[in-house]
């Protein structure tokens, strides 16, 4: 059975700590190992930071909806009503290049198996992130 | 996040604690760039109290380092916790920043 939890927070960087805390708690509930919890927390933080920066262009008076669905995989759906993302242009910088910026997408993609924008959403964005259950998560389930 | 800046025989140690994220990194950037503008070198950053860092925090240090390189300055990191070191390594920045276990190690390098 799938279990879901939804939080809605203002589009202010101030609330990223709230998103991280809930993400970590949901990942722990799902049974992830500590390393995976840290990775997932960073990835969701980066995705929500991108909403603030690019979709809302720094407007802190909007809303970000984050939904967690725990099932066969660990799924996070992030919704906003801001400017449309252009998935084809979302690409991190080369990791061999040393310059500020361009790392967030790498932090998301390394931990989530699915990184997909819902094209059916007319206004704003709906980003679906899914991490399939992995060996280290199973270890945690067995009490390690 | 808290930032404390201490003198160390003419150089500076920036001790950061708490979470460095999109909300807090602008404060860190401001403090760091003031020291960079003064061309202080070496500049030590004590990570022992840092619990979290995201890409905006990393970008702040990359910007600081780039600024210091213009005058031959050295930016040295101290006591990076394992889970934060892993992020620097993933981003291949462990090859870019100088990292040490203790302030003594950094001073003697």
gemmi code that builds the backbone of each chain (N, CA, C; Angstrom):
import gemmi

chains = {
    "A": [
        ("UNK", (0.840, -1.198, 0.000), (0.000, 0.000, 0.000), (0.883, 1.258, 0.000)),
        ("UNK", (0.468, 2.242, -0.777), (1.229, 3.485, -0.807), (0.768, 4.393, 0.325)),
        ("UNK", (1.720, 5.050, 0.941), (1.378, 6.025, 1.987), (1.936, 7.370, 1.541)),
        ("UNK", (1.160, 8.417, 1.714), (1.667, 9.708, 1.256), (1.522, 10.801, 2.318)),
        ("UNK", (2.387, 11.777, 2.216), (2.382, 12.939, 3.110), (2.630, 14.171, 2.245)),
        ("UNK", (1.912, 15.238, 2.518), (2.073, 16.459, 1.718), (2.395, 17.632, 2.639)),
        ("UNK", (3.370, 18.431, 2.252), (3.614, 19.678, 2.978), (3.566, 20.839, 1.977)),
        ("UNK", (3.110, 21.964, 2.458), (3.093, 23.176, 1.631), (3.865, 24.238, 2.395)),
        ("UNK", (4.867, 24.807, 1.740), (5.684, 25.823, 2.424), (5.798, 27.071, 1.551)),
        ("UNK", (6.024, 28.219, 2.163), (6.272, 29.436, 1.374), (7.548, 29.280, 0.545)),
        ("UNK", (7.603, 29.986, -0.567), (8.747, 29.864, -1.479), (9.921, 30.724, -1.009)),
        ("UNK", (10.234, 30.603, 0.269), (11.349, 31.360, 0.845), (12.458, 30.390, 1.250)),
        ("UNK", (13.720, 30.754, 0.989), (14.829, 29.894, 1.400), (14.797, 29.553, 2.899)),
        ("UNK", (14.140, 30.421, 3.670), (14.014, 30.209, 5.116), (13.382, 28.847, 5.434)),
        ("UNK", (12.503, 28.384, 4.544), (11.761, 27.143, 4.795), (12.431, 25.900, 4.222)),
        ("UNK", (13.601, 26.066, 3.621), (14.290, 24.886, 3.100), (14.656, 23.928, 4.237)),
        ("UNK", (14.937, 24.499, 5.407), (15.283, 23.631, 6.548), (14.089, 22.762, 6.946)),
        ("UNK", (12.879, 23.294, 6.781), (11.670, 22.518, 7.084), (11.530, 21.375, 6.078)),
        ("UNK", (11.750, 21.706, 4.815), (11.664, 20.675, 3.764), (12.700, 19.584, 4.021)),
        ("UNK", (13.897, 19.983, 4.412), (14.947, 18.982, 4.683), (14.562, 18.087, 5.851)),
        ("UNK", (14.021, 18.704, 6.891), (13.667, 17.925, 8.083), (12.584, 16.895, 7.753)),
        ("UNK", (11.590, 17.308, 6.988), (10.504, 16.373, 6.641), (11.033, 15.295, 5.692)),
        ("UNK", (11.867, 15.701, 4.732), (12.444, 14.720, 3.792), (13.235, 13.656, 4.552)),
        ("UNK", (14.070, 14.105, 5.477), (14.881, 13.151, 6.245), (13.990, 12.221, 7.052)),
        ("UNK", (12.948, 12.766, 7.621), (12.044, 11.959, 8.432), (11.303, 10.924, 7.575)),
        ("UNK", (10.878, 11.341, 6.384), (10.179, 10.414, 5.488), (11.139, 9.321, 4.993)),
        ("UNK", (12.359, 9.708, 4.689), (13.346, 8.721, 4.219), (13.664, 7.712, 5.320)),
        ("UNK", (13.706, 8.199, 6.532), (13.963, 7.301, 7.673), (12.773, 6.350, 7.846)),
        ("UNK", (11.579, 6.901, 7.735), (10.369, 6.083, 7.838), (10.359, 4.996, 6.763)),
        ("UNK", (10.867, 5.366, 5.593), (10.917, 4.415, 4.472), (11.942, 3.309, 4.719)),
        ("UNK", (12.885, 3.573, 5.621), (13.882, 2.567, 5.968), (15.233, 2.778, 5.336)),
        ("UNK", (15.492, 3.970, 4.833), (16.787, 4.216, 4.206), (17.916, 4.247, 5.225)),
        ("UNK", (19.092, 3.885, 4.757), (20.293, 3.984, 5.588), (20.678, 5.460, 5.718)),
        ("UNK", (21.496, 5.759, 6.723), (21.842, 7.164, 6.999), (22.454, 7.897, 5.807)),
        ("UNK", (23.327, 7.228, 5.078), (23.983, 7.854, 3.925), (22.934, 8.243, 2.877)),
        ("UNK", (22.006, 7.339, 2.628), (20.956, 7.609, 1.636), (20.037, 8.734, 2.117)),
        ("UNK", (19.778, 8.780, 3.403), (18.929, 9.853, 3.954), (19.584, 11.204, 3.679)),
        ("UNK", (20.885, 11.309, 3.932), (21.612, 12.569, 3.679), (21.550, 12.946, 2.198)),
        ("UNK", (21.721, 11.953, 1.330), (21.731, 12.211, -0.115), (20.360, 12.680, -0.609)),
        ("UNK", (19.316, 12.022, -0.108), (17.949, 12.368, -0.529), (17.579, 13.761, -0.016)),
        ("UNK", (17.992, 14.048, 1.212), (17.723, 15.363, 1.816), (18.362, 16.467, 0.968)),
        ("UNK", (19.605, 16.264, 0.567), (20.305, 17.249, -0.263), (19.613, 17.396, -1.623)),
        ("UNK", (19.219, 16.280, -2.213), (18.602, 16.323, -3.548), (17.271, 17.086, -3.522)),
        ("UNK", (16.446, 16.833, -2.524), (15.142, 17.511, -2.453), (15.347, 19.004, -2.165)),
        ("UNK", (16.308, 19.310, -1.310), (16.667, 20.707, -1.029), (17.065, 21.422, -2.323)),
        ("UNK", (17.900, 20.765, -3.129), (18.366, 21.374, -4.386), (17.199, 21.594, -5.350)),
        ("UNK", (16.299, 20.624, -5.413), (15.154, 20.753, -6.325), (14.263, 21.922, -5.890)),
        ("UNK", (14.051, 22.064, -4.582), (13.202, 23.164, -4.085), (13.924, 24.515, -4.206)),
        ("UNK", (15.230, 24.520, -4.025), (16.006, 25.756, -4.244), (15.848, 26.216, -5.687)),
        ("UNK", (15.841, 25.251, -6.612), (15.661, 25.594, -8.027), (14.292, 26.195, -8.290)),
        ("UNK", (13.275, 25.698, -7.579), (11.929, 26.275, -7.723), (11.972, 27.746, -7.314)),
        ("UNK", (12.610, 28.028, -6.180), (12.679, 29.418, -5.693), (13.445, 30.295, -6.680)),
        ("UNK", (14.580, 29.766, -7.147), (15.452, 30.566, -8.027), (14.875, 30.747, -9.426)),
        ("UNK", (14.458, 29.649, -10.038), (14.114, 29.703, -11.467), (12.611, 29.805, -11.738)),
        ("UNK", (11.795, 29.051, -10.987), (10.350, 29.109, -11.265), (9.759, 30.393, -10.690)),
        ("UNK", (10.110, 30.699, -9.442), (9.554, 31.900, -8.801), (10.491, 33.110, -8.885)),
        ("UNK", (11.672, 32.911, -9.409), (12.653, 34.002, -9.597), (12.850, 34.828, -8.320)),
        ("UNK", (12.915, 34.112, -7.196), (13.197, 34.773, -5.915), (11.985, 35.347, -5.204)),
        ("UNK", (10.800, 35.212, -5.784), (9.581, 35.714, -5.126), (9.254, 34.800, -3.932)),
        ("UNK", (9.334, 35.349, -2.736), (9.132, 34.516, -1.534), (7.665, 34.420, -1.122)),
        ("UNK", (6.786, 35.044, -1.882), (5.363, 35.051, -1.512), (4.546, 33.957, -2.181)),
        ("UNK", (5.202, 32.975, -2.773), (4.488, 31.893, -3.462), (4.510, 30.619, -2.607)),
        ("UNK", (4.050, 29.540, -3.189), (3.962, 28.271, -2.440), (4.702, 27.154, -3.170)),
        ("UNK", (5.280, 26.279, -2.380), (5.866, 25.048, -2.928), (5.158, 23.885, -2.243)),
        ("UNK", (4.657, 22.951, -3.034), (3.994, 21.765, -2.476), (4.915, 20.566, -2.682)),
        ("UNK", (5.209, 19.882, -1.592), (6.085, 18.702, -1.680), (5.307, 17.496, -1.160)),
        ("UNK", (5.166, 16.513, -2.034), (4.421, 15.304, -1.665), (5.382, 14.115, -1.640)),
        ("UNK", (5.306, 13.348, -0.595), (6.139, 12.149, -0.449), (5.228, 10.925, -0.565)),
        ("UNK", (5.585, 10.015, -1.430), (4.793, 8.788, -1.585), (5.713, 7.603, -1.327)),
        ("UNK", (5.370, 6.842, -0.311), (6.197, 5.685, 0.041), (5.503, 4.425, -0.461)),
        ("UNK", (6.128, 3.763, -1.411), (5.553, 2.535, -1.964), (6.685, 1.609, -2.342)),
        ("UNK", (6.635, 1.104, -3.580), (7.743, 0.259, -4.039), (9.024, 1.086, -4.147)),
        ("UNK", (8.838, 2.375, -4.385), (9.963, 3.298, -4.417), (9.701, 4.463, -3.479)),
        ("UNK", (10.713, 5.331, -3.353), (10.570, 6.553, -2.550), (10.341, 7.675, -3.550)),
        ("UNK", (9.122, 8.215, -3.549), (8.754, 9.192, -4.565), (8.515, 10.566, -3.939)),
        ("UNK", (9.045, 11.586, -4.588), (8.845, 12.962, -4.129), (8.309, 13.764, -5.318)),
        ("UNK", (7.170, 14.417, -5.125), (6.587, 15.227, -6.192), (6.596, 16.685, -5.721)),
        ("UNK", (7.245, 17.543, -6.499), (7.406, 18.957, -6.115), (6.634, 19.820, -7.116)),
        ("UNK", (5.697, 20.594, -6.586), (4.857, 21.409, -7.474), (4.993, 22.892, -7.174)),
        ("UNK", (4.937, 23.691, -8.242), (4.931, 25.143, -8.083), (4.021, 25.734, -9.143)),
        ("UNK", (3.773, 27.020, -9.031), (2.964, 27.720, -10.031), (3.786, 28.791, -10.735)),
        ("UNK", (5.067, 28.584, -10.785), (5.960, 29.590, -11.359), (6.213, 29.386, -12.844)),
        ("UNK", (7.312, 29.984, -13.307), (7.669, 29.902, -14.729), (8.005, 28.462, -15.105)),
        ("UNK", (7.618, 28.074, -16.301), (7.862, 26.720, -16.791), (9.354, 26.411, -16.888)),
        ("UNK", (9.702, 25.234, -16.396), (11.084, 24.778, -16.552), (11.251, 24.252, -17.976)),
        ("UNK", (12.462, 24.286, -18.450), (12.755, 23.730, -19.775), (13.685, 22.541, -19.562)),
        ("UNK", (13.072, 21.355, -19.408), (13.861, 20.175, -19.036), (15.051, 19.931, -19.944)),
        ("UNK", (14.871, 20.264, -21.237), (15.963, 19.993, -22.183), (17.198, 20.848, -21.887)),
        ("UNK", (16.981, 21.968, -21.165), (18.136, 22.845, -20.899), (18.692, 22.655, -19.480)),
        ("UNK", (18.091, 21.702, -18.737), (18.579, 21.476, -17.372), (19.743, 20.496, -17.407)),
        ("UNK", (20.897, 21.045, -17.243), (22.090, 20.215, -17.286), (23.121, 20.833, -16.355)),
        ("UNK", (23.683, 20.048, -15.486), (24.702, 20.577, -14.589), (25.989, 20.842, -15.347)),
        ("UNK", (26.876, 21.565, -14.720), (28.173, 21.802, -15.340), (28.998, 20.535, -15.272)),
        ("UNK", (30.021, 20.468, -16.101), (30.928, 19.333, -16.013), (31.584, 19.356, -14.639)),
        ("UNK", (31.698, 18.183, -14.030), (32.306, 18.139, -12.689), (33.807, 18.423, -12.753)),
        ("UNK", (34.365, 18.412, -13.950), (35.789, 18.727, -14.066), (36.039, 20.229, -14.201)),
        ("UNK", (34.945, 20.965, -14.313), (35.056, 22.416, -14.468), (34.923, 23.026, -13.071)),
        ("UNK", (35.764, 23.984, -12.736), (35.679, 24.586, -11.403), (35.104, 25.990, -11.512)),
        ("UNK", (33.835, 26.097, -11.178), (33.194, 27.419, -11.150), (31.979, 27.324, -10.240)),
        ("UNK", (31.526, 28.470, -9.699), (30.352, 28.426, -8.821), (29.117, 28.006, -9.617)),
        ("UNK", (28.246, 27.217, -8.999), (26.971, 26.852, -9.629), (27.044, 25.600, -10.477)),
        ("UNK", (25.846, 25.092, -10.824), (25.766, 23.952, -11.744), (25.898, 22.583, -11.112)),
        ("UNK", (25.900, 22.521, -9.772), (26.059, 21.231, -9.100), (24.731, 20.598, -8.682)),
        ("UNK", (23.714, 21.436, -8.457), (22.445, 20.951, -7.897), (21.845, 19.788, -8.658)),
        ("UNK", (21.839, 19.879, -9.972), (21.242, 18.816, -10.793), (22.003, 17.503, -10.607)),
        ("UNK", (23.315, 17.590, -10.473), (24.102, 16.368, -10.222), (23.695, 15.734, -8.897)),
        ("UNK", (23.471, 16.564, -7.874), (23.095, 16.025, -6.561), (21.719, 15.352, -6.616)),
        ("UNK", (20.855, 15.846, -7.493), (19.519, 15.234, -7.624), (19.618, 13.924, -8.407)),
        ("UNK", (20.298, 13.984, -9.533), (20.335, 12.818, -10.419), (21.104, 11.647, -9.824)),
        ("UNK", (22.052, 11.906, -8.947), (22.846, 10.789, -8.425), (22.043, 9.936, -7.447)),
        ("UNK", (20.967, 10.478, -6.899), (20.246, 9.746, -5.864), (18.865, 9.272, -6.334)),
        ("UNK", (18.277, 9.987, -7.304), (16.960, 9.590, -7.805), (17.101, 8.934, -9.186)),
        ("UNK", (16.375, 7.826, -9.361), (16.419, 7.101, -10.633), (15.528, 7.769, -11.674)),
        ("UNK", (14.478, 8.423, -11.209), (13.574, 9.123, -12.129), (13.600, 10.607, -11.792)),
        ("UNK", (13.766, 11.437, -12.812), (13.778, 12.900, -12.687), (12.950, 13.379, -13.872)),
        ("UNK", (11.662, 13.652, -13.645), (10.793, 13.922, -14.793), (9.782, 15.013, -14.481)),
        ("UNK", (9.644, 15.944, -15.398), (8.611, 16.973, -15.276), (7.334, 16.458, -15.931)),
        ("UNK", (6.206, 16.702, -15.275), (4.910, 16.293, -15.802), (4.479, 17.314, -16.854)),
        ("UNK", (4.462, 16.879, -18.085), (4.136, 17.810, -19.184), (2.657, 18.176, -19.211)),
        ("UNK", (1.845, 17.413, -18.471), (0.395, 17.687, -18.487), (0.041, 18.906, -17.644)),
        ("UNK", (0.904, 19.275, -16.715), (0.597, 20.420, -15.855), (0.654, 21.694, -16.684)),
        ("UNK", (-0.488, 22.401, -16.688), (-0.572, 23.570, -17.574), (0.182, 24.771, -17.023)),
        ("UNK", (-0.060, 25.076, -15.739), (0.597, 26.248, -15.152), (1.619, 25.765, -14.127)),
        ("UNK", (2.806, 26.290, -14.181), (3.830, 25.886, -13.224), (4.449, 24.542, -13.568)),
        ("UNK", (5.039, 23.930, -12.551), (5.786, 22.687, -12.770), (5.399, 21.621, -11.766)),
        ("UNK", (5.476, 20.387, -12.221), (5.339, 19.239, -11.311), (6.517, 18.318, -11.610)),
        ("UNK", (7.464, 18.310, -10.678), (8.665, 17.475, -10.849), (8.497, 16.195, -10.050)),
        ("UNK", (8.648, 15.075, -10.734), (8.519, 13.776, -10.043), (9.907, 13.150, -9.909)),
        ("UNK", (10.271, 12.846, -8.674), (11.549, 12.196, -8.392), (11.251, 10.831, -7.777)),
        ("UNK", (11.849, 9.794, -8.315), (11.629, 8.455, -7.734), (12.971, 7.767, -7.520)),
        ("UNK", (13.115, 7.256, -6.319), (14.288, 6.435, -6.008), (13.777, 5.016, -5.788)),
        ("UNK", (14.221, 4.098, -6.637), (13.807, 2.707, -6.456), (14.488, 2.146, -5.216)),
        ("UNK", (13.822, 1.188, -4.600), (14.389, 0.592, -3.392), (15.727, -0.077, -3.736)),
        ("UNK", (16.716, 0.191, -2.929), (18.061, -0.324, -3.221), (18.544, -1.234, -2.112)),
        ("UNK", (19.645, -1.900, -2.364), (20.200, -2.847, -1.406), (20.416, -2.272, -0.023)),
        ("UNK", (20.967, -1.049, 0.030), (21.260, -0.463, 1.345), (19.985, -0.179, 2.139)),
        ("UNK", (18.872, 0.091, 1.418), (17.600, 0.312, 2.105), (17.114, -0.997, 2.715)),
        ("UNK", (17.318, -2.090, 1.950), (16.915, -3.405, 2.453), (17.697, -3.753, 3.716)),
        ("UNK", (18.987, -3.361, 3.729), (19.814, -3.643, 4.913), (19.199, -3.000, 6.145)),
        ("UNK", (18.737, -1.765, 5.967), (18.154, -1.045, 7.069), (16.890, -1.771, 7.564)),
        ("UNK", (16.108, -2.311, 6.576), (14.882, -3.034, 6.932), (15.171, -4.243, 7.812)),
        ("UNK", (16.363, -4.802, 7.596), (16.707, -5.978, 8.388), (17.346, -5.620, 9.715)),
        ("UNK", (17.292, -4.351, 10.048), (17.722, -3.912, 11.357), (19.172, -3.529, 11.455)),
        ("UNK", (19.850, -3.313, 10.303), (21.271, -2.928, 10.349), (21.408, -1.422, 10.480)),
    ],
    "B": [
        ("UNK", (22.796, 29.007, 11.052), (24.239, 29.013, 10.848), (24.881, 30.130, 11.658)),
        ("UNK", (26.044, 29.833, 12.192), (26.802, 30.846, 12.927), (28.183, 30.980, 12.298)),
        ("UNK", (28.677, 32.200, 12.273), (30.021, 32.441, 11.736), (30.824, 33.179, 12.791)),
        ("UNK", (31.982, 32.637, 13.134), (32.880, 33.333, 14.057), (34.226, 33.480, 13.373)),
        ("UNK", (34.756, 34.702, 13.428), (36.047, 34.949, 12.779), (37.074, 35.290, 13.844)),
        ("UNK", (38.156, 34.523, 13.857), (39.206, 34.738, 14.870), (40.535, 35.020, 14.194)),
        ("UNK", (41.374, 35.805, 14.873), (42.715, 36.070, 14.367), (43.634, 34.909, 14.697)),
        ("UNK", (44.540, 34.633, 13.783), (45.518, 33.575, 14.014), (46.859, 34.075, 13.488)),
        ("UNK", (47.559, 34.831, 14.335), (48.857, 35.395, 13.955), (48.815, 36.126, 12.607)),
        ("UNK", (47.862, 37.004, 12.468), (47.794, 37.803, 11.241), (46.927, 37.186, 10.158)),
        ("UNK", (46.620, 35.908, 10.316), (45.691, 35.296, 9.358), (44.332, 35.180, 10.047)),
        ("UNK", (43.363, 34.646, 9.349), (42.012, 34.554, 9.925), (41.501, 33.122, 9.872)),
        ("UNK", (40.748, 32.776, 10.915), (40.058, 31.482, 10.931), (38.563, 31.780, 10.962)),
        ("UNK", (37.855, 31.290, 9.937), (36.398, 31.447, 9.916), (35.801, 30.132, 10.412)),
        ("UNK", (35.187, 30.167, 11.586), (34.550, 28.955, 12.117), (33.056, 29.029, 11.788)),
        ("UNK", (32.607, 28.069, 11.005), (31.199, 28.046, 10.590), (30.521, 26.894, 11.313)),
        ("UNK", (29.306, 27.131, 11.795), (28.558, 26.028, 12.403), (27.101, 26.072, 11.951)),
        ("UNK", (26.482, 24.895, 11.932), (25.087, 24.788, 11.497), (24.971, 24.463, 10.016)),
        ("UNK", (23.842, 24.812, 9.441), (23.551, 24.473, 8.044), (23.949, 25.611, 7.107)),
        ("UNK", (24.665, 25.273, 6.042), (24.972, 26.248, 4.993), (24.075, 25.903, 3.805)),
        ("UNK", (23.080, 26.740, 3.574), (22.155, 26.474, 2.472), (21.831, 27.777, 1.743)),
        ("UNK", (20.821, 27.738, 0.900), (20.468, 28.913, 0.100), (20.037, 30.090, 0.980)),
        ("UNK", (19.554, 29.779, 2.170), (19.119, 30.835, 3.089), (20.303, 31.481, 3.811)),
        ("UNK", (21.257, 30.661, 4.213), (22.360, 31.169, 5.041), (23.619, 31.521, 4.242)),
        ("UNK", (23.781, 30.937, 3.062), (25.048, 31.163, 2.343), (25.292, 32.631, 1.957)),
        ("UNK", (24.255, 33.453, 1.721), (24.565, 34.871, 1.434), (25.323, 35.559, 2.583)),
        ("UNK", (25.026, 35.193, 3.819), (25.762, 35.783, 4.965), (27.220, 35.331, 4.948)),
        ("UNK", (27.403, 34.062, 4.681), (28.759, 33.514, 4.618), (29.542, 34.178, 3.479)),
        ("UNK", (28.885, 34.332, 2.347), (29.521, 34.950, 1.170), (29.999, 36.357, 1.508)),
        ("UNK", (29.131, 37.101, 2.214), (29.464, 38.478, 2.576), (30.726, 38.525, 3.441)),
        ("UNK", (30.749, 37.677, 4.474), (31.904, 37.645, 5.387), (33.177, 37.203, 4.656)),
        ("UNK", (33.034, 36.181, 3.840), (34.195, 35.639, 3.132), (34.770, 36.660, 2.155)),
        ("UNK", (33.886, 37.320, 1.406), (34.372, 38.256, 0.383), (35.003, 39.505, 0.988)),
        ("UNK", (34.589, 39.876, 2.200), (35.250, 41.002, 2.888), (36.726, 40.641, 3.134)),
        ("UNK", (36.958, 39.424, 3.583), (38.334, 38.985, 3.861), (39.131, 38.834, 2.562)),
        ("UNK", (38.464, 38.365, 1.523), (39.130, 38.212, 0.222), (39.513, 39.593, -0.326)),
        ("UNK", (38.606, 40.558, -0.169), (38.917, 41.912, -0.654), (40.117, 42.501, 0.083)),
        ("UNK", (40.288, 42.096, 1.352), (41.443, 42.571, 2.125), (42.705, 41.783, 1.789)),
        ("UNK", (42.553, 40.814, 0.890), (43.669, 39.979, 0.415), (44.358, 39.232, 1.551)),
        ("UNK", (43.563, 38.757, 2.477), (44.120, 37.993, 3.597), (44.505, 36.594, 3.127)),
        ("UNK", (45.671, 36.152, 3.512), (46.105, 34.805, 3.171), (47.123, 34.314, 4.195)),
        ("UNK", (47.123, 33.041, 4.558), (46.076, 32.096, 4.195), (44.806, 32.365, 5.000)),
        ("UNK", (43.721, 31.855, 4.479), (42.422, 31.983, 5.145), (41.972, 30.569, 5.488)),
        ("UNK", (41.689, 30.358, 6.769), (41.286, 29.010, 7.207), (39.775, 28.982, 7.437)),
        ("UNK", (39.147, 27.906, 7.014), (37.722, 27.721, 7.302), (37.571, 26.458, 8.141)),
        ("UNK", (37.051, 26.643, 9.353), (36.874, 25.521, 10.276), (35.476, 24.942, 10.075)),
        ("UNK", (35.435, 23.709, 9.560), (34.161, 23.046, 9.220), (33.635, 22.162, 10.344)),
        ("UNK", (34.330, 22.093, 11.457), (33.950, 21.069, 12.460), (32.499, 21.185, 12.923)),
        ("UNK", (31.959, 22.410, 12.910), (30.579, 22.579, 13.382), (29.536, 22.579, 12.273)),
        ("UNK", (29.972, 22.329, 11.039), (29.018, 22.392, 9.916), (28.227, 21.083, 9.834)),
        ("UNK", (26.923, 21.208, 9.846), (26.082, 20.011, 9.823), (25.556, 19.694, 8.432)),
        ("UNK", (25.565, 20.703, 7.550), (24.962, 20.507, 6.223), (25.510, 21.545, 5.259)),
        ("UNK", (25.705, 21.148, 4.017), (26.072, 22.127, 2.977), (25.386, 21.739, 1.676)),
        ("UNK", (24.878, 22.736, 0.963), (24.268, 22.463, -0.341), (25.093, 23.140, -1.433)),
        ("UNK", (24.579, 23.137, -2.656), (25.374, 23.658, -3.776), (25.617, 25.164, -3.655)),
        ("UNK", (24.713, 25.884, -2.981), (24.932, 27.332, -2.842), (26.105, 27.597, -1.886)),
        ("UNK", (26.241, 26.749, -0.878), (27.373, 26.873, 0.048), (28.678, 26.543, -0.649)),
        ("UNK", (28.652, 25.497, -1.448), (29.862, 25.114, -2.189), (30.236, 26.226, -3.168)),
        ("UNK", (29.223, 26.786, -3.843), (29.474, 27.865, -4.804), (30.128, 29.065, -4.110)),
        ("UNK", (29.718, 29.320, -2.869), (30.292, 30.439, -2.106), (31.800, 30.244, -1.928)),
        ("UNK", (32.191, 29.012, -1.573), (33.622, 28.753, -1.371), (34.393, 28.762, -2.698)),
        ("UNK", (33.768, 28.276, -3.760), (34.435, 28.310, -5.063), (34.668, 29.768, -5.477)),
        ("UNK", (33.677, 30.602, -5.251), (33.820, 32.026, -5.580), (34.933, 32.662, -4.750)),
        ("UNK", (34.950, 32.325, -3.459), (36.001, 32.849, -2.574), (37.379, 32.421, -3.040)),
        ("UNK", (37.520, 31.153, -3.392), (38.802, 30.629, -3.848), (39.245, 31.333, -5.136)),
        ("UNK", (38.302, 31.484, -6.045), (38.640, 32.152, -7.323), (39.134, 33.582, -7.075)),
        ("UNK", (38.469, 34.259, -6.119), (38.892, 35.619, -5.777), (40.290, 35.613, -5.175)),
        ("UNK", (40.591, 34.634, -4.330), (41.900, 34.573, -3.675), (43.011, 34.236, -4.660)),
        ("UNK", (42.656, 33.453, -5.680), (43.672, 33.057, -6.656), (44.221, 34.259, -7.423)),
        ("UNK", (43.432, 35.334, -7.477), (43.890, 36.522, -8.217), (45.080, 37.192, -7.529)),
        ("UNK", (45.236, 36.949, -6.213), (46.395, 37.536, -5.522), (47.297, 36.463, -4.894)),
        ("UNK", (47.106, 35.233, -5.363), (47.954, 34.144, -4.864), (47.605, 33.712, -3.455)),
        ("UNK", (46.377, 33.975, -3.031), (45.952, 33.620, -1.674), (45.664, 32.129, -1.532)),
        ("UNK", (45.719, 31.662, -0.288), (45.456, 30.244, 0.011), (44.212, 30.133, 0.882)),
        ("UNK", (43.294, 29.274, 0.463), (42.088, 28.991, 1.240), (42.207, 27.556, 1.736)),
        ("UNK", (42.202, 27.396, 3.070), (42.446, 26.063, 3.629), (41.281, 25.634, 4.517)),
        ("UNK", (40.784, 24.438, 4.276), (39.658, 23.907, 5.045), (40.167, 22.988, 6.152)),
        ("UNK", (39.492, 23.057, 7.277), (39.900, 22.264, 8.455), (38.718, 21.447, 8.968)),
        ("UNK", (38.996, 20.192, 9.322), (38.037, 19.365, 10.065), (36.699, 19.155, 9.374)),
        ("UNK", (36.747, 18.796, 8.106), (35.480, 18.584, 7.373), (34.840, 17.258, 7.815)),
        ("UNK", (33.595, 17.292, 8.296), (32.928, 16.046, 8.685), (32.788, 15.089, 7.491)),
        ("UNK", (32.765, 13.799, 7.756), (32.785, 12.784, 6.694), (31.647, 12.963, 5.684)),
        ("UNK", (30.432, 13.248, 6.173), (29.311, 13.312, 5.228), (29.395, 14.550, 4.329)),
        ("UNK", (30.131, 15.565, 4.789), (30.315, 16.757, 3.954), (31.502, 16.549, 3.008)),
        ("UNK", (32.505, 15.856, 3.494), (33.652, 15.508, 2.636), (33.184, 14.700, 1.427)),
        ("UNK", (32.219, 13.826, 1.664), (31.702, 12.987, 0.572), (31.109, 13.851, -0.547)),
        ("UNK", (30.470, 14.957, -0.154), (29.863, 15.859, -1.147), (30.965, 16.574, -1.944)),
        ("UNK", (31.998, 17.042, -1.246), (33.127, 17.679, -1.936), (33.783, 16.682, -2.903)),
        ("UNK", (33.928, 15.438, -2.467), (34.570, 14.425, -3.313), (33.717, 14.144, -4.541)),
        ("UNK", (32.400, 13.997, -4.334), (31.506, 13.740, -5.471), (31.636, 14.865, -6.506)),
        ("UNK", (31.736, 16.104, -6.007), (31.837, 17.268, -6.905), (33.269, 17.471, -7.417)),
        ("UNK", (34.159, 16.548, -7.071), (35.573, 16.595, -7.470), (36.278, 17.847, -6.957)),
        ("UNK", (35.788, 18.388, -5.855), (36.390, 19.610, -5.321), (37.430, 19.309, -4.246)),
        ("UNK", (37.550, 18.031, -3.881), (38.618, 17.655, -2.944), (39.971, 17.842, -3.617)),
        ("UNK", (39.970, 17.917, -4.975), (41.225, 18.137, -5.713), (41.527, 19.627, -5.846)),
        ("UNK", (40.536, 20.441, -5.533), (40.652, 21.884, -5.766), (40.973, 22.628, -4.466)),
        ("UNK", (40.286, 22.252, -3.389), (40.500, 22.910, -2.102), (41.580, 22.183, -1.303)),
        ("UNK", (42.302, 22.946, -0.508), (43.262, 22.326, 0.412), (42.503, 21.938, 1.668)),
        ("UNK", (42.609, 20.680, 2.081), (41.837, 20.179, 3.218), (42.755, 19.525, 4.242)),
        ("UNK", (42.542, 19.867, 5.504), (43.393, 19.362, 6.584), (42.537, 18.915, 7.764)),
        ("UNK", (43.134, 18.043, 8.575), (42.401, 17.559, 9.736), (42.293, 18.620, 10.821)),
        ("UNK", (43.414, 19.306, 11.076), (43.441, 20.284, 12.167), (44.057, 21.600, 11.700)),
        ("UNK", (43.874, 22.621, 12.526), (44.460, 23.930, 12.224), (45.984, 23.825, 12.207)),
        ("UNK", (46.532, 23.040, 13.124), (47.988, 22.838, 13.165), (48.506, 22.261, 11.859)),
        ("UNK", (47.798, 21.225, 11.387), (48.203, 20.599, 10.112), (48.173, 21.637, 8.995)),
        ("UNK", (47.119, 22.451, 8.996), (46.967, 23.455, 7.934), (48.062, 24.507, 8.028)),
        ("UNK", (48.382, 24.921, 9.255), (49.410, 25.952, 9.442), (50.792, 25.436, 9.054)),
        ("UNK", (51.023, 24.145, 9.291), (52.348, 23.583, 9.008), (52.503, 23.124, 7.559)),
        ("UNK", (51.464, 23.268, 6.768), (51.520, 22.748, 5.389), (52.280, 23.722, 4.481)),
    ],
}
model = gemmi.Model(1)
for chain_id, residues in chains.items():
    chain = gemmi.Chain(chain_id)
    for i, (resn, *xyz) in enumerate(residues, 1):
        res = gemmi.Residue()
        res.name, res.seqid = resn, gemmi.SeqId(i, " ")
        for name, pos in zip(("N", "CA", "C"), xyz):
            atom = gemmi.Atom()
            atom.name, atom.element = name, gemmi.Element(name[0])
            atom.pos, atom.b_iso = gemmi.Position(*pos), 0.0
            res.add_atom(atom)
        chain.add_residue(res)
    model.add_chain(chain)
structure = gemmi.Structure()
structure.add_model(model)
structure.setup_entities()
